[in-house]
Amino acid sequence: MDSHPFKDVPYDDRVSENLDADDYGNGSRGPLSLHDADLAHSKLRLQHPQTYQDEPPPIHSLPFEVLAEIFFIYAEDNHELFDMGWARRLLLVCKRWRVVGEQTTKLWSFIEIAPRDSKPTVEENIDRDARDVQRIQCQLLHAGQSTLAVRLQTDFGLSTAKQAFLPMFWDPRALRCMELTGDPTYVVKVVDAFHPHQHTAVVDLAINLRYSPGKLTIQKVAHDEIHALLFESALSEIFPNVRNLSTSGLRLNWNLLDVYQLRMLDINLVNAELESSLSTSEILNALSRFPFLSSLSLRFTSTFRPLSRPYVAASLPHIASICIEGASELCAGFLNSFIDVPPTANIVVPMSGFMESRDSESLRSVLSYTRNHALKEGAPVIRTLTLNSTFYLSPIWERIPSKELHIAGLPHVERDMILSKPFPRSAHVAVSLRFGLGQTFLQAALRVIQSWPLANVTHLDARLHPTRIHVAAWETLFISLPAITTLILSLPLGRDNADSFIAVLHTKLRQHRQRVVANIIFNVNSTELVSGTIRSRLTLMRVLLYCADAARLGVPMDTVEVVYDSKIPLAGACFLGHDAADCDCDWSELYKDLREGFIYDGVLHNAAVGSEGVKRDSFRIL
């Protein structure tokens, strides 16, 4: 944990010394000396229990400000700021924690106003609505004079009791963050209420409009009203200090988007009608007016083509992440218009063009741009390559079944992968390619692999790749990654993927007496089904048999690892058939043919460390 934010808060010397010592040896005594002192203090407490029985726990010595900041970090990391989940836990621990929690106004300032859930009975709906109203009243009471972060959802209207809270939206002193989501016919009423006032305290603004097929006509009218209210004049006249702006389903007037201090811009135009009047020059000229922009995301439909094709240069000297989604021609045009992009910026380009089509030249342009960006002086070295593929649900008029391949290059390997996301969070360069069923994964992958600088890639992460990878594709991947040491796969692994992957291992061993990789990591995704558990165990057994053959030929594998198995139990047992915490199990059957050992959920087992094993973090960032 970074202790620097706490160092400006007043606290006693003992806490100060511990924080300094935790800062990589900058303290006067160092972490080991302080650890010894803590052990001596604990020993003294045991020898004289009567003397120390009334001494408060160490956490009670933390100053109010430090404990309040810890509470906030806890609530934020667990996504419990808006639903008040933190209060149900922290306020019940002890009297002091309750006092700190109740007096920390910032914790109470995150307010969600949403329609009642669809419950089976009217009584349950009314009861849930009443609890929500009580929660909001309690939050407003404890928030005091703190500015509020309000999340309003209006998909199908609010109850009369909740509508009573809406006046906070037109109080310029009340809001620092505003997120409006829902049906345009309801959102327009809120926009109409706040637009006459200048909200100088608002730094985060998000407006997400949701459309439904049966109401498109009336929703379009409401959308046009929202657009007219927001862009009756420059946006800066309503929100002069906004830093983060996010919209979905809302047409913007780019000429009136003039917020000088803007840091984050996330625009999602999901409705083709909203894109019809767009020109690239208006967008790029607007971006040039945001000198401090650090995050940019522009998402368009796959069929969108701008009215004007000329692209003007837009300087982005402080940009940290760029995401351009849409037709490959559009993506290429935007990317090649950006100048002064720092080498450390992350570039993500989900393209919708096919590999072999009129978009082929645009695809080459995007791949060339990402390659040159990754080769810039000061750019992070790509150490991990991730693969993911999904079936593309094409519009009904296209009638073209296809797949999408998502490839990303990362400076390190990520521990957790979000299954619903095509790319890892820390991707430095990433692209999506669409290819028809007549084309192969290998053809698509080679387009990227042959373009990017991958000589230093040590990890190939295929956890998110659910479809089959043929033997030829595996062989090409391994040849294209000369420095590869580690392969990461999911369990259960499909039978075809398991067959092709293990066949490549044995072929390399038999023909060249070489191992393909030194380490294999299996990420357990789900063992809810018995068939999945059986396939997982069978795959692991086949890999261990390969390890035995490799050891006999003098080229043993370093490690085989299973992660997250104990997190997803099957009928109280993990897919290995025992509890990972059970130290009586015979780990030797798993590590006997491995040079370093078998790693199970972060614990390394081998003959040297005994039955309990030692901690080993294969995902640690060096």
Secondary structure, DSSP 8 states (H G I E B T S, - for coil): ---GGGTTS---HHHHHHHHHHTTT-SSS-HHHHHHHHHHHHHHHHH-HHHHTT---GGGGS-HHHHHHHHHHHHHHTT-TTTTHHHHHHTTS-HHHHHHHHH-GGGG-EEEE------SSHHHHHHHHHHHHHHHHHHHHHHTT--EEEEEEESS---HHHHTTGGGGG-TTTEEEEEEEE-HHHHHHHHHHHTTS--TT--EEEEEE---GGGHHHHHHHHHHHHHHHTSS-GGGT-TT--EEEEES----GGG---TT--EEEEE---HHHHTT--HHHHHHHHTT-TT--EEEEE--TT---S------EE-TT--EEEEEB-HHHHHHHHTTEES--TT-EEEEEEEEESSSTTHHHHHHHHHHHHHHHTSTT-----EEEEEEEEE---TTT---EEEEEEEEESS--S---TT-SS-TT-SEEEEEEEETTS-HHHHHHHHHTTS--TT--EEEEEE--S---HHHHHHHHHH-TT--EEEEEES--HHHHHHHHHHHHHHHHHHS--S-SEEEEEE----SHHHHHHHHHHHHHHHHHHHHHHHTT---SEEEEESTTTS-BTTB-TTSS-TT-TTS-THHHHTT-SSEEEETTEEE-TTT-SS-EE--TT---
